Amino acid sequence: MDVNCFFVVDNPEATEVKLTTSLIKKRITIINSETNIGAPLSRNKGFEAGSGEYVLFLDDDVEAPQDLLETYFEAIKKHPDSPGFIGSSRFPPCINSFTCATKASDILTFWDIAENAPQLAWGVTANLIVKRSVANDIWFSSAFPRKGGGEDVDYCLRIVKKSKNWFTTVPTARVIHPWWEDGSHQYRRFARWAYGDSTLPALHPTYKFRNAPNLLECIFLNFFIGLLLFGFLEKPTTWFFVWIFSATALEFLMDGIRMRRAGKNQNLQVSIQATLIRLSNDMGRIVGHIRHLHFLGITERFDYFMTGEHIQYERKVAFFKFALYAITTISLFLLLA
């Protein structure tokens, strides 16, 4: 292996760069951006600066083992026709209730999914290898948030489409990704992920599907229903807010039961925070659709597994929740009409 390492410093105000990695001891190039261009375009800059047959993307804060490159090198020798390789990005043990909630919410499913699947259509760029001959004319898109969200899915799917092959997973190529900002609440981060993901169905329509409205979509829909029924209700405002309270309580209860049935024995605080994480993710998706004037995106979903095998389960859960929301809506209407 002939290895070159590029650190892209996407902060024009940075006056000092401290490298703490022991993965590479020589041939290090530091690239300073004149303006803050964001994570997707910074990866493009690093890719363009090199010339290696394979390009390994790593987040700047991951802890990589000494043998990470050797592990990938062995995988490359076994699968030379693969368009790329996906390693595992694990998180350390929980340090507070929010980090426990983050794990319980399943929002980190794809960070270490390489340990459970032989091939994947995409992987997070915290630990991802692409083959330059396949990806040489494919770039991370500037259409996604600068701090990240959806650009890794789009990038990998375009590589898969071009090569007609999925990425090979390397379960033993593990890195440790620290908790963001020492485990502080990251609801905005998870909303941003979904905000970026909201453009994926339009870019890759093969993997989109419809589902029953979630809680936040029901709130939007019931707002307009309330306007239509304004003349039939004595207290329409009371009806609307009582419905929101009732439906939200149902959401937290059902999500808590779902996590319990999945074997996640979380306490009440963790359960509430995990549901809030999922709701923040749903909110980011809705805001993305509204921001892009894609109102038909309401109830639109994306199959991140690209196999369709999980769609039926997701529809069952969503329909059951929606049925309870509908029953609550009708019951409150009859009580307050």
C-alpha positions as CSV (number, residue, x, y, z in Angstrom):
1,M,0.0,0.0,0.0
2,D,1.1,3.5,-0.9
3,V,-0.9,5.8,1.4
4,N,-1.5,9.6,1.4
5,C,-3.6,11.4,3.9
6,F,-5.5,14.6,3.4
7,F,-7.0,16.7,6.2
8,V,-9.5,19.3,4.9
9,V,-9.8,22.1,7.4
10,D,-13.2,23.7,6.6
11,N,-12.7,26.7,8.9
12,P,-11.0,29.8,7.4
13,E,-10.5,31.2,11.0
14,A,-8.4,28.3,12.1
15,T,-4.9,29.3,13.0
16,E,-3.6,26.0,14.2
17,V,-4.3,22.4,13.3
18,K,-3.6,19.7,15.8
19,L,-3.4,16.2,14.4
20,T,-3.9,13.4,17.0
21,T,-4.2,10.4,14.7
22,S,-1.5,7.7,14.7
23,L,-3.1,6.0,11.6
24,I,-0.8,7.9,9.2
25,K,2.7,8.9,10.2
26,K,3.8,10.5,6.9
27,R,2.6,12.0,3.6
28,I,0.1,14.2,5.3
29,T,-1.4,17.1,3.4
30,I,-3.4,19.8,5.2
31,I,-5.9,21.6,2.9
32,N,-7.3,24.9,4.3
33,S,-10.6,26.2,2.8
34,E,-10.8,29.9,2.2
35,T,-14.5,29.9,3.0
36,N,-16.6,27.5,5.0
37,I,-18.0,25.2,2.3
38,G,-19.4,22.4,4.4
39,A,-18.9,18.7,4.8
40,P,-20.0,17.5,1.3
41,L,-17.9,19.9,-0.7
42,S,-14.9,19.4,1.7
43,R,-15.0,15.7,0.9
44,N,-14.9,16.6,-2.8
45,K,-11.9,18.8,-2.2
46,G,-10.0,16.0,-0.4
47,F,-11.0,13.4,-3.1
48,E,-9.7,15.7,-5.9
49,A,-6.4,16.4,-4.1
50,G,-5.4,12.7,-4.1
51,S,-4.8,10.1,-6.8
52,G,-5.0,6.8,-5.0
53,E,-6.9,3.8,-6.5
54,Y,-9.1,3.8,-3.4
55,V,-10.3,6.7,-1.2
56,L,-11.1,6.2,2.5
57,F,-13.4,8.9,4.0
58,L,-13.1,9.3,7.8
59,D,-14.8,11.8,10.1
60,D,-12.2,14.1,11.8
61,D,-13.2,13.0,15.3
62,V,-13.3,9.2,14.9
63,E,-10.8,6.9,16.8
64,A,-9.3,4.6,14.2
65,P,-7.3,1.5,15.1
66,Q,-3.8,1.0,13.9
67,D,-4.7,-1.9,11.6
68,L,-7.7,-0.2,9.9
69,L,-5.9,0.2,6.5
70,E,-4.6,-3.3,6.6
71,T,-8.1,-4.6,7.3
72,Y,-9.5,-2.7,4.3
73,F,-6.5,-3.8,2.2
74,E,-7.3,-7.5,2.8
75,A,-10.9,-6.8,1.8
76,I,-9.9,-5.1,-1.4
77,K,-7.7,-8.1,-2.4
78,K,-10.7,-10.4,-1.8
79,H,-13.2,-8.2,-3.7
80,P,-11.4,-6.2,-6.3
81,D,-14.5,-5.6,-8.4
82,S,-16.4,-4.0,-5.5
83,P,-17.2,-0.2,-6.1
84,G,-16.3,0.4,-2.4
85,F,-16.3,-0.8,1.1
86,I,-18.3,0.1,4.2
87,G,-16.9,-0.3,7.7
88,S,-18.5,-0.1,11.1
89,S,-18.8,3.1,13.1
90,R,-19.5,2.3,16.7
91,F,-20.4,4.7,19.5
92,P,-19.0,4.4,23.0
93,P,-21.1,3.3,25.9
94,C,-23.9,5.7,26.9
95,I,-22.8,8.5,29.2
96,N,-26.2,10.0,30.1
97,S,-29.9,9.6,29.4
98,F,-29.8,11.4,26.0
99,T,-27.1,9.1,24.6
100,C,-29.1,6.1,25.8
101,A,-32.2,7.5,24.1
102,T,-30.2,8.0,20.9
103,K,-29.4,4.3,20.8
104,A,-32.9,3.3,21.8
105,S,-34.4,5.4,19.1
106,D,-32.7,3.4,16.3
107,I,-31.6,6.5,14.6
108,L,-28.0,5.1,14.6
109,T,-29.0,1.9,12.8
110,F,-26.8,2.5,9.7
111,W,-23.7,3.5,11.6
112,D,-22.7,-0.1,12.5
113,I,-25.0,-2.0,10.2
114,A,-21.9,-3.3,8.3
115,E,-21.5,-5.8,11.1
116,N,-24.8,-7.5,10.1
117,A,-25.0,-7.4,6.3
118,P,-22.6,-8.7,3.6
119,Q,-23.5,-5.9,1.2
120,L,-25.1,-2.5,1.4
121,A,-26.2,0.2,-1.0
122,W,-24.7,3.0,1.1
123,G,-22.8,3.7,4.2
124,V,-22.1,6.7,6.4
125,T,-19.0,8.7,5.4
126,A,-17.6,8.4,8.9
127,N,-15.9,5.2,7.6
128,L,-16.4,4.6,3.9
129,I,-14.1,3.6,1.0
130,V,-14.8,4.2,-2.7
131,K,-13.0,3.0,-5.7
132,R,-11.6,6.0,-7.6
133,S,-12.1,4.5,-11.1
134,V,-15.9,4.2,-10.4
135,A,-16.4,7.4,-8.4
136,N,-14.0,9.7,-10.4
137,D,-16.9,11.6,-12.0
138,I,-19.3,11.4,-9.0
139,W,-19.3,14.2,-6.5
140,F,-21.0,15.0,-3.2
141,S,-23.9,17.3,-4.0
142,S,-24.2,20.8,-2.7
143,A,-28.0,20.4,-2.6
144,F,-27.7,18.9,0.9
145,P,-27.1,20.7,4.2
146,R,-23.5,21.8,4.7
147,K,-23.3,20.1,8.1
148,G,-24.5,16.8,6.6
149,G,-27.7,15.0,6.0
150,G,-28.6,12.7,3.1
151,E,-25.5,13.5,1.0
152,D,-23.9,10.2,1.8
153,V,-26.9,8.2,0.7
154,D,-27.2,10.1,-2.6
155,Y,-23.4,9.8,-3.3
156,C,-23.3,6.1,-2.7
157,L,-26.5,5.3,-4.7
158,R,-25.1,7.1,-7.7
159,I,-21.9,5.0,-7.4
160,V,-24.0,1.8,-7.1
161,K,-26.1,2.8,-10.1
162,K,-23.0,3.4,-12.2
163,S,-21.2,0.2,-11.2
164,K,-24.3,-2.0,-11.0
165,N,-22.8,-3.4,-7.7
166,W,-23.4,-2.8,-4.1
167,F,-20.7,-1.9,-1.6
168,T,-19.0,-4.7,0.3
169,T,-19.1,-4.5,4.0
170,V,-16.0,-5.1,6.2
171,P,-17.4,-5.8,9.7
172,T,-13.9,-5.8,11.3
173,A,-13.0,-2.4,9.9
174,R,-14.3,-0.6,13.0
175,V,-13.8,3.0,14.2
176,I,-15.2,4.6,17.3
177,H,-17.2,7.8,16.8
178,P,-17.6,9.9,20.0
179,W,-20.9,11.3,21.2
180,W,-21.5,14.7,19.7
181,E,-20.6,17.6,22.0
182,D,-20.1,15.2,24.9
183,G,-23.6,13.8,24.8
184,S,-25.5,17.1,24.9
185,H,-29.0,17.1,23.3
186,Q,-28.8,16.9,19.6
187,Y,-32.5,17.2,18.4
188,R,-31.5,19.8,15.8
189,R,-28.8,17.5,14.4
190,F,-31.3,14.7,13.8
191,A,-33.9,17.1,12.3
192,R,-31.1,18.3,9.9
193,W,-30.5,14.7,8.8
194,A,-34.1,14.2,7.8
195,Y,-34.2,17.7,6.3
196,G,-31.5,16.6,3.9
197,D,-33.1,13.2,3.4
198,S,-36.3,14.8,2.3
199,T,-34.8,15.3,-1.2
200,L,-33.8,11.7,-1.6
201,P,-37.2,10.4,-2.9
202,A,-37.1,12.9,-5.8
203,L,-33.5,12.0,-6.7
204,H,-34.0,8.3,-6.3
205,P,-37.7,7.6,-6.9
206,T,-37.1,3.8,-7.1
207,Y,-36.8,3.7,-3.3
208,K,-39.7,5.9,-2.3
209,F,-43.0,4.6,-0.9
210,R,-46.1,6.0,0.8
211,N,-47.1,5.5,4.4
212,A,-49.8,6.5,6.8
213,P,-49.4,10.0,8.2
214,N,-47.2,10.2,11.3
215,L,-48.1,12.4,14.3
216,L,-46.7,15.6,13.0
217,E,-48.3,15.1,9.6
218,C,-51.6,14.4,11.4
219,I,-51.3,17.6,13.3
220,F,-50.9,19.5,10.0
221,L,-53.8,17.7,8.5
222,N,-56.0,18.2,11.5
223,F,-55.3,21.9,11.5
224,F,-56.9,22.1,8.1
225,I,-59.7,19.7,9.2
226,G,-60.3,22.1,12.1
227,L,-60.7,25.0,9.7
228,L,-63.3,23.1,7.7
229,L,-65.2,22.1,10.8
230,F,-64.9,25.5,12.4
231,G,-68.7,26.2,12.1
232,F,-69.7,22.8,13.5
233,L,-67.7,23.0,16.7
234,E,-68.5,25.2,19.7
235,K,-64.9,25.4,20.7
236,P,-62.7,24.6,17.7
237,T,-59.5,25.8,19.3
238,T,-60.2,23.7,22.4
239,W,-60.8,20.7,20.2
240,F,-57.6,21.2,18.3
241,F,-55.3,21.5,21.3
242,V,-57.1,18.7,23.2
243,W,-56.5,16.5,20.2
244,I,-52.8,17.4,20.0
245,F,-52.4,16.6,23.7
246,S,-54.2,13.3,23.4
247,A,-52.5,12.2,20.2
248,T,-49.0,13.2,21.5
249,A,-49.6,11.2,24.7
250,L,-50.6,8.2,22.5
251,E,-47.4,8.6,20.4
252,F,-45.2,8.5,23.5
253,L,-47.1,5.6,24.9
254,M,-47.0,3.5,21.7
255,D,-43.3,4.3,21.0
256,G,-42.4,3.3,24.5
257,I,-44.2,0.0,24.1
258,R,-42.5,-0.6,20.8
259,M,-39.1,-0.1,22.3
260,R,-39.9,-2.3,25.2
261,R,-41.1,-5.1,22.8
262,A,-37.8,-4.7,21.0
263,G,-35.9,-5.5,24.2
264,K,-34.9,-2.0,25.1
265,N,-35.5,-1.7,28.8
266,Q,-35.3,2.0,29.0
267,N,-36.6,4.1,31.9
268,L,-39.3,6.8,31.4
269,Q,-36.8,9.6,30.8
270,V,-34.9,7.7,28.1
271,S,-38.2,6.6,26.5
272,I,-39.5,10.2,26.3
273,Q,-36.2,11.5,24.9
274,A,-36.0,8.7,22.3
275,T,-39.5,9.6,21.1
276,L,-38.5,13.2,20.9
277,I,-35.5,12.2,18.8
278,R,-37.8,10.4,16.3
279,L,-40.3,13.3,16.3
280,S,-37.4,15.8,15.6
281,N,-36.4,13.6,12.7
282,D,-40.0,13.6,11.4
283,M,-40.1,17.4,11.8
284,G,-37.0,17.9,9.8
285,R,-38.5,15.9,6.9
286,I,-41.7,18.0,6.9
287,V,-39.7,21.2,7.0
288,G,-37.7,20.0,4.1
289,H,-40.8,19.3,2.0
290,I,-42.3,22.7,2.8
291,R,-39.0,24.5,2.2
292,H,-38.8,22.8,-1.3
293,L,-42.5,23.4,-2.0
294,H,-42.9,19.6,-2.3
295,F,-46.2,19.4,-0.5
296,L,-46.9,15.9,-2.0
297,G,-43.9,14.8,0.1
298,I,-46.2,14.5,3.1
299,T,-46.6,10.8,3.8
300,E,-43.7,10.1,1.4
301,R,-41.0,7.8,2.8
302,F,-37.6,6.4,1.7
303,D,-36.5,2.8,1.9
304,Y,-33.0,3.2,3.3
305,F,-32.4,-0.6,3.1
306,M,-33.2,-0.5,-0.7
307,T,-34.7,-4.0,-0.4
308,G,-38.3,-3.3,0.4
309,E,-38.2,-6.0,3.2
310,H,-38.9,-3.5,6.0
311,I,-41.7,-1.5,4.3
312,Q,-44.5,-3.8,5.3
313,Y,-43.6,-3.6,9.0
314,E,-43.3,0.2,8.8
315,R,-46.7,0.4,7.2
316,K,-48.3,-1.8,9.9
317,V,-46.9,0.3,12.7
318,A,-47.8,3.6,11.0
319,F,-51.3,2.4,10.1
320,F,-52.0,1.3,13.7
321,K,-50.9,4.7,15.0
322,F,-52.9,6.5,12.4
323,A,-56.0,4.5,13.3
324,L,-55.7,5.5,16.9
325,Y,-55.2,9.2,15.9
326,A,-58.4,8.9,13.7
327,I,-60.4,7.4,16.6
328,T,-59.2,10.2,18.9
329,T,-60.2,12.8,16.3
330,I,-63.7,11.4,15.9
331,S,-64.2,10.9,19.6
332,L,-63.2,14.4,20.5
333,F,-65.4,15.8,17.6
334,L,-68.4,14.0,19.0
335,L,-67.7,15.2,22.5
336,L,-67.1,18.8,21.6
337,A,-69.5,19.3,18.7
